[in-house]
Amino acid sequence: MGVIRRVEVVANLASGSVGPDAPAEIGKILGEAGLDARVCAPASGDLIKCLRSAVDADPDLLVILAGDGTARAAAELCGPDGPVIAPLPGGTMNMLPHAVYGARPWQEALAMALEQGEETMIGGGEVEGHRFLVAAILGSPALWAPAREAMRGGRGRLAILRARRALGRAFSGRLRYTLDGGSREKAESITLMCPLTSKAVGSEVQALEAAAINVRGAGETLRLGFHALLGKWRDDPAVNVELCQVARVWAAQGIPALLDGEVVKLEALTEVRYVPNIVRVLALPKEARG
């Protein structure tokens, strides 16, 4: 990318993989590269407020040390013409940072990005005005997210209550869908993965990987889970995988969804579309990602 003069940093100190020393560490790494930055790192505040302030400052580079959901929010705010972002691994899954920097600690990822990074436009998906860079999960798996968040927050009883509620609804509302105007199909859930993070689709492919999952009962769920542990979930007979530009999905009671790990409730009839130009990232060359 061009010359970097102004840098904004947003760090999630509440994440276990970040820690309270992160602002000082970031400052040191940036200082060694000859850069100064304004750092917003709330211990327990609104990261989105920090993001908006950082984007409004119109920096040359916006460094995000948080989860995939925060990086998604930054991408929405920046758009293709806004600041270049550097999404560092500061969350749980870190699928986007691993895709652009490889599976390495955030300190190393930042240092390498400043030294070798290339401005890269990346695509992803859009649904009801929301953008996503990793994956959209539509259907019953999204019902488990509130239980997961309660458990991560140390609220065991609430997690159990939410898990019971999710289990009770898991097989009660199947989705109907079409891909690129094709035939109407049914599925328990649909995952739409972006080309940058899909292991089955090269980043040069201009489409979403749509995986429709049809499981009938606990037995098939366990089998699919076993295949997932082996990294072969696409080979399970309950999974149908296709590429698409547009997926139309509907369900009578609305559609629970996860967009890069963030919970949203979609309309009863919705459309998920591939968008080729969502945001610019400071990415490592492919050969350096490991």
C-alpha positions as CSV (number, residue, x, y, z in Angstrom):
1,M,0.0,0.0,0.0
2,G,1.0,3.6,-0.1
3,V,2.8,5.5,2.7
4,I,1.2,5.0,6.1
5,R,1.1,8.2,8.2
6,R,-2.0,7.9,10.4
7,V,-2.9,4.8,12.3
8,E,-5.8,4.0,14.5
9,V,-6.0,0.9,16.7
10,V,-9.1,-0.7,18.3
11,A,-8.3,-3.6,20.7
12,N,-10.7,-5.7,22.7
13,L,-9.0,-6.0,26.2
14,A,-11.8,-8.3,27.4
15,S,-10.6,-11.0,25.1
16,G,-8.5,-13.7,26.8
17,S,-6.1,-13.7,23.8
18,V,-5.4,-10.0,24.0
19,G,-4.6,-9.0,27.6
20,P,-4.0,-5.7,29.4
21,D,-0.5,-5.2,28.0
22,A,-1.7,-5.2,24.4
23,P,-1.8,-1.4,23.9
24,A,1.8,-1.0,25.0
25,E,2.9,-4.0,22.8
26,I,1.1,-2.5,19.8
27,G,2.7,0.9,20.5
28,K,6.2,-0.7,20.6
29,I,5.7,-2.7,17.3
30,L,4.3,0.4,15.5
31,G,7.1,2.5,17.0
32,E,9.7,0.1,15.7
33,A,8.2,0.7,12.3
34,G,8.4,4.5,12.7
35,L,4.6,4.9,13.3
36,D,2.5,6.5,16.0
37,A,-1.1,5.5,16.6
38,R,-4.1,6.4,18.7
39,V,-5.3,3.3,20.6
40,C,-8.8,2.7,21.8
41,A,-8.9,-0.2,24.1
42,P,-11.9,-0.3,26.4
43,A,-11.7,-2.9,29.2
44,S,-15.5,-3.3,29.2
45,G,-17.0,-0.8,26.8
46,D,-18.5,-0.5,23.4
47,L,-16.0,-1.5,20.7
48,I,-18.4,-0.3,18.1
49,K,-18.1,3.3,19.5
50,C,-14.4,2.9,19.3
51,L,-14.6,1.7,15.7
52,R,-16.8,4.6,14.6
53,S,-14.4,7.1,16.2
54,A,-11.4,5.4,14.5
55,V,-13.0,5.3,11.1
56,D,-14.2,8.9,11.4
57,A,-10.5,9.9,12.0
58,D,-9.9,8.7,8.4
59,P,-6.6,6.9,9.1
60,D,-4.4,5.3,6.4
61,L,-4.5,2.0,8.5
62,L,-7.0,0.7,11.0
63,V,-5.6,-2.1,13.2
64,I,-8.2,-4.4,14.7
65,L,-7.2,-6.6,17.6
66,A,-10.5,-8.4,18.4
67,G,-12.7,-11.2,17.0
68,D,-14.1,-11.9,13.6
69,G,-17.3,-10.1,14.5
70,T,-15.5,-6.8,15.3
71,A,-13.5,-7.1,12.0
72,R,-16.8,-7.6,10.2
73,A,-18.2,-4.4,11.9
74,A,-15.1,-2.5,10.9
75,A,-15.5,-3.7,7.3
76,E,-19.1,-2.4,7.2
77,L,-18.0,1.0,8.5
78,C,-14.9,1.3,6.2
79,G,-16.3,-0.1,3.0
80,P,-14.2,-0.4,-0.1
81,D,-13.2,3.2,-0.2
82,G,-12.4,3.7,3.5
83,P,-9.3,2.9,5.6
84,V,-7.3,-0.2,5.0
85,I,-7.8,-2.6,7.9
86,A,-5.4,-5.0,9.6
87,P,-7.5,-7.7,11.3
88,L,-5.3,-9.3,14.0
89,P,-6.2,-12.5,15.8
90,G,-7.7,-11.3,19.1
91,G,-10.9,-13.5,19.3
92,T,-11.9,-17.1,19.6
93,M,-11.9,-18.5,16.1
94,N,-9.8,-15.9,14.3
95,M,-10.7,-17.3,10.9
96,L,-10.2,-14.0,9.0
97,P,-6.8,-13.2,10.6
98,H,-5.6,-16.7,9.9
99,A,-6.7,-16.4,6.3
100,V,-4.7,-13.1,5.7
101,Y,-1.7,-13.7,8.1
102,G,-1.6,-17.4,8.7
103,A,-2.0,-19.0,12.2
104,R,0.5,-16.9,14.1
105,P,0.4,-14.7,17.3
106,W,-1.0,-11.2,16.7
107,Q,2.3,-9.6,17.6
108,E,4.1,-11.5,14.8
109,A,1.2,-10.9,12.4
110,L,1.3,-7.1,13.0
111,A,5.1,-6.9,12.6
112,M,5.0,-8.9,9.4
113,A,2.0,-7.0,8.0
114,L,3.8,-3.7,8.5
115,E,7.0,-5.0,6.8
116,Q,5.5,-7.2,4.0
117,G,1.8,-6.3,3.8
118,E,0.0,-5.7,0.5
119,E,-3.2,-3.7,0.2
120,T,-5.8,-6.3,-1.0
121,M,-9.4,-5.9,-1.8
122,I,-11.5,-8.8,-0.4
123,G,-15.0,-10.0,-1.2
124,G,-17.6,-11.6,1.0
125,G,-21.3,-11.8,1.5
126,E,-24.2,-9.4,2.2
127,V,-27.6,-10.0,3.7
128,E,-30.2,-7.4,4.7
129,G,-27.5,-4.7,4.7
130,H,-25.0,-6.7,6.8
131,R,-21.7,-7.7,5.4
132,F,-19.6,-10.7,6.4
133,L,-16.1,-11.8,5.5
134,V,-15.9,-15.3,7.0
135,A,-19.3,-17.1,6.9
136,A,-23.0,-16.8,7.4
137,I,-24.7,-19.7,9.2
138,L,-28.5,-19.7,8.8
139,G,-30.8,-22.0,10.7
140,S,-30.7,-24.1,13.9
141,P,-26.9,-24.0,14.6
142,A,-27.3,-20.2,15.2
143,L,-29.6,-21.0,18.1
144,W,-26.7,-22.3,20.1
145,A,-24.8,-19.0,20.0
146,P,-26.5,-17.4,23.1
147,A,-25.6,-20.5,25.1
148,R,-22.0,-20.3,24.0
149,E,-21.8,-16.7,24.9
150,A,-23.3,-17.3,28.4
151,M,-20.8,-20.1,29.0
152,R,-17.9,-17.9,27.9
153,G,-19.1,-15.3,30.3
154,G,-19.1,-17.7,33.2
155,R,-22.9,-17.9,33.5
156,G,-23.4,-21.6,33.7
157,R,-27.1,-21.8,34.7
158,L,-28.0,-19.3,31.9
159,A,-26.0,-21.3,29.4
160,I,-27.9,-24.5,30.3
161,L,-31.2,-22.8,30.0
162,R,-30.3,-21.4,26.6
163,A,-28.9,-24.8,25.5
164,R,-32.2,-26.5,26.4
165,R,-34.1,-23.9,24.5
166,A,-31.9,-24.4,21.4
167,L,-32.2,-28.1,21.6
168,G,-36.0,-27.9,21.7
169,R,-36.0,-25.8,18.6
170,A,-33.2,-27.5,16.7
171,F,-35.3,-29.7,14.4
172,S,-38.6,-27.7,14.5
173,G,-38.1,-25.3,11.6
174,R,-36.4,-26.3,8.4
175,L,-35.3,-23.8,5.8
176,R,-36.3,-23.6,2.1
177,Y,-33.7,-22.2,-0.3
178,T,-32.7,-21.7,-3.9
179,L,-29.2,-21.1,-5.2
180,D,-28.8,-18.8,-8.2
181,G,-32.4,-19.3,-9.1
182,G,-32.2,-23.1,-9.2
183,S,-34.7,-25.6,-7.8
184,R,-36.2,-25.3,-4.4
185,E,-34.6,-27.4,-1.7
186,K,-34.9,-28.0,2.0
187,A,-32.2,-28.0,4.7
188,E,-31.8,-27.9,8.4
189,S,-29.2,-25.2,8.0
190,I,-27.1,-23.4,5.4
191,T,-23.6,-22.2,5.7
192,L,-22.3,-19.7,3.2
193,M,-18.6,-19.3,3.3
194,C,-16.5,-16.6,1.7
195,P,-13.8,-17.6,-0.7
196,L,-11.0,-16.1,1.4
197,T,-11.8,-18.4,4.4
198,S,-13.2,-21.5,2.7
199,K,-10.7,-24.4,2.5
200,A,-12.5,-25.8,-0.6
201,V,-12.7,-22.6,-2.6
202,G,-9.7,-20.6,-3.8
203,S,-9.6,-16.9,-2.8
204,E,-9.7,-16.0,-6.5
205,V,-13.2,-17.6,-7.0
206,Q,-15.9,-14.9,-7.1
207,A,-18.6,-16.9,-5.3
208,L,-19.9,-18.1,-2.0
209,E,-19.5,-21.8,-1.0
210,A,-23.0,-22.9,0.1
211,A,-23.2,-25.9,2.3
212,A,-26.7,-27.2,2.9
213,I,-27.0,-29.5,5.9
214,N,-29.8,-32.0,6.3
215,V,-29.7,-34.1,9.5
216,R,-32.6,-36.1,10.9
217,G,-32.1,-36.6,14.6
218,A,-29.3,-37.0,17.0
219,G,-27.7,-40.0,15.3
220,E,-27.0,-38.1,12.1
221,T,-25.9,-35.0,14.1
222,L,-23.3,-37.2,15.9
223,R,-22.0,-38.6,12.6
224,L,-21.6,-35.2,11.1
225,G,-19.8,-34.0,14.2
226,F,-17.4,-36.9,13.9
227,H,-16.7,-36.0,10.3
228,A,-16.2,-32.4,11.3
229,L,-13.5,-33.5,13.8
230,L,-11.7,-35.3,11.0
231,G,-12.0,-32.2,8.8
232,K,-14.1,-34.0,6.3
233,W,-17.5,-32.6,7.0
234,R,-18.1,-31.8,3.3
235,D,-17.9,-35.6,2.5
236,D,-20.8,-36.4,4.9
237,P,-23.9,-37.6,3.0
238,A,-26.0,-35.0,5.0
239,V,-24.1,-32.1,3.4
240,N,-24.6,-30.7,-0.1
241,V,-22.0,-28.2,-1.3
242,E,-22.4,-25.8,-4.3
243,L,-21.0,-22.5,-5.4
244,C,-23.4,-19.6,-5.8
245,Q,-23.7,-15.8,-6.3
246,V,-27.1,-15.5,-4.7
247,A,-29.0,-17.7,-2.2
248,R,-32.6,-17.0,-1.4
249,V,-33.7,-18.5,1.9
250,W,-37.0,-18.6,3.7
251,A,-38.7,-19.9,6.9
252,A,-42.1,-19.3,8.4
253,Q,-40.9,-17.8,11.7
254,G,-37.9,-15.9,10.5
255,I,-34.3,-17.1,10.2
256,P,-31.8,-17.2,13.1
257,A,-28.3,-16.5,11.8
258,L,-24.7,-16.0,12.7
259,L,-22.6,-13.5,10.6
260,D,-18.9,-14.0,11.4
261,G,-20.0,-15.3,14.9
262,E,-22.4,-12.4,15.6
263,V,-26.1,-13.3,16.2
264,V,-28.8,-11.7,13.9
265,K,-32.4,-12.4,13.2
266,L,-33.2,-12.3,9.5
267,E,-36.6,-11.9,7.9
268,A,-38.8,-14.8,6.9
269,L,-37.6,-14.4,3.3
270,T,-34.1,-13.2,2.8
271,E,-31.4,-13.0,0.1
272,V,-27.7,-13.6,0.6
273,R,-25.4,-12.2,-2.1
274,Y,-21.7,-12.4,-2.9
275,V,-20.1,-8.9,-3.0
276,P,-16.6,-8.8,-4.7
277,N,-15.4,-5.5,-3.1
278,I,-16.2,-5.2,0.6
279,V,-13.0,-3.8,2.2
280,R,-9.3,-3.4,1.7
281,V,-7.0,-5.3,4.1
282,L,-3.3,-5.1,4.7
283,A,-2.6,-8.8,3.9
284,L,0.6,-10.8,3.7
285,P,1.6,-12.3,0.3
286,K,0.2,-15.8,-0.1
287,E,3.6,-17.4,0.2
288,A,4.2,-15.7,3.5
289,R,0.9,-16.8,5.2
290,G,2.2,-20.3,6.0
